[in-house]
Amino acid sequence: MKPWPIPLLCLLAGSAHAADNCEAIRSGIEARIRTGGIANPVVTVVDAAQSAPGQVVGSCAMGSRKIVYVQGDAPPRSSAPILTECRDGSMPVDGRCPR
């Protein structure tokens, strides 16, 4: 049996490491999004050629995969009315000033 050439072995080992690298990068991005105030971000790794909803926030596996973020749970919005002071001095509750 003929021995495997060293560059080929390095390539095979590199592709296995790249798969592990994708998970590390994905979890790092997810952690940064959480520190930004998003409770449950949805961060996934897909093939670079695959169409996926969301925003591409990174790549891995030597560019053959991309990391996609879809906004999950946003911080809750207040249901308090929006008060706005308009140029004419009026203060509508809905936030719309007359023109």
C-alpha positions in Angstrom: 0.0 0.0 0.0 1.3 3.4 -1.0 1.7 5.9 1.9 -0.5 9.0 1.9 1.3 12.2 0.9 1.7 14.6 3.8 -0.2 17.6 2.1 -3.2 15.4 1.6 -3.1 14.3 5.3 -2.9 17.9 6.3 -5.9 18.8 4.1 -8.0 16.0 5.6 -7.0 17.0 9.2 -7.7 20.7 8.4 -11.2 19.9 7.2 -12.0 18.1 10.4 -10.6 21.0 12.4 -12.7 23.4 10.3 -15.9 21.7 11.3 -15.0 22.2 15.0 -14.0 25.7 14.2 -17.5 26.5 12.9 -19.1 25.6 16.2 -16.6 27.6 18.2 -17.2 30.7 16.0 -21.0 30.2 16.0 -21.1 30.0 19.8 -18.8 33.0 20.1 -21.1 35.1 17.9 -24.2 33.9 19.8 -22.6 34.9 23.1 -21.8 38.4 21.8 -25.4 38.8 20.6 -26.7 37.7 24.0 -24.5 40.4 25.7 -26.1 42.9 23.4 -29.5 42.2 25.0 -31.1 39.5 22.8 -32.2 36.6 25.0 -32.6 33.8 22.5 -30.6 34.6 19.3 -30.9 32.0 16.5 -27.4 31.5 15.0 -26.9 28.7 12.5 -24.1 27.3 10.3 -25.1 26.5 6.7 -23.3 25.7 3.4 -22.1 28.9 1.7 -24.1 28.2 -1.4 -27.3 27.5 0.5 -30.0 30.2 0.7 -31.0 31.0 4.3 -33.1 33.7 5.9 -31.4 36.2 8.1 -28.1 38.1 8.2 -24.8 36.5 7.4 -22.6 37.4 10.4 -19.5 35.2 9.6 -18.0 32.3 7.7 -16.0 29.3 8.6 -14.5 26.1 7.2 -12.3 28.1 4.8 -15.3 29.9 3.3 -17.3 26.8 2.5 -19.8 27.5 5.3 -21.5 30.7 6.5 -22.9 31.7 9.9 -26.4 33.2 9.8 -28.2 35.2 12.5 -32.0 35.4 12.6 -33.3 37.8 15.3 -35.1 35.8 17.9 -36.7 37.3 21.0 -36.2 41.0 21.1 -36.4 42.9 24.3 -40.1 43.6 25.3 -41.5 46.9 24.1 -43.2 49.2 26.4 -47.0 49.6 25.8 -46.9 53.2 27.2 -48.1 55.9 24.8 -45.6 57.9 22.9 -45.7 61.6 23.7 -44.2 63.9 21.1 -43.9 67.6 21.2 -44.5 69.1 17.7 -43.3 72.4 16.3 -46.7 73.9 16.8 -46.6 73.1 20.5 -49.1 70.3 20.4 -48.4 67.0 22.1 -50.2 64.1 20.3 -50.3 60.7 22.0 -49.7 58.7 18.9 -46.4 60.4 18.1 -47.6 62.0 14.8 -47.3 65.7 14.3 -49.7 67.6 12.0 -48.0 69.0 8.9 
